[in-house]
Amino acid sequence: MVPTREQPGSADPATWRVVPGDGNDDAREDGTWAITGGDGDEHALYLEILDAERPREVAELIVETMAGHARRSRLEGALAEVERERLRRQAEDDVLDPSNPHLVEVAKLAALVERIGEVGRELNHDRFHTGREELDKHLYERLTQVAATAVGWMEGILAREARDASGSRVPADPHDAWDGAVRRPGRR
């Protein structure tokens, strides 16, 4: 079967599987192998590997490559959303942004826990009031906020480490000093 150009895009690569092809009922390694995709018994995708020295290996390579590409694409999309949320939050309130290395950790934790609580409230409220698509939309927004808050906190830690490495250490609060003492260049 020759696939159409649209056919590979019609099935999520997470559903792609390698199966013995037509006429290879005993699953011989050198027999025809196929890639199927889609949910249920009807395949949205069916590609046979016909002219290859090791057809099963070729099919497995294609499936692994497509699954990896799909995972990377989803991750890149999610990280781009987190970055947009980070930029929006910084523009909104730079002082209380978790990337601020002078903001105390307890304030950062409170912001993170608040965002996680919003995910819980969304689940509790929306699972009975909206459909799956609407719930997913709301959850995605809330989870983006959780991730943006966590990433902001990570940025703050990196900023503090960079500041410490440069030797200009002036703690913003008593919890920011090591062992209750301020480290100064040349002093242990």
PEHU-V946350 format. One record per helix or strand of 3 or more residues. SS is the DSSP state (a for helix, b for strand). FROM is the first residue (numbers start at 1). TO is the last residue. If there is no record, write none. Layout:
[[SS FROM TO] [SS FROM TO]]
//
This chain:
[[a 7 10] [a 13 15] [b 17 20] [b 33 37] [b 45 49] [a 55 92] [a 105 129] [a 132 166] [a 174 176]]
//
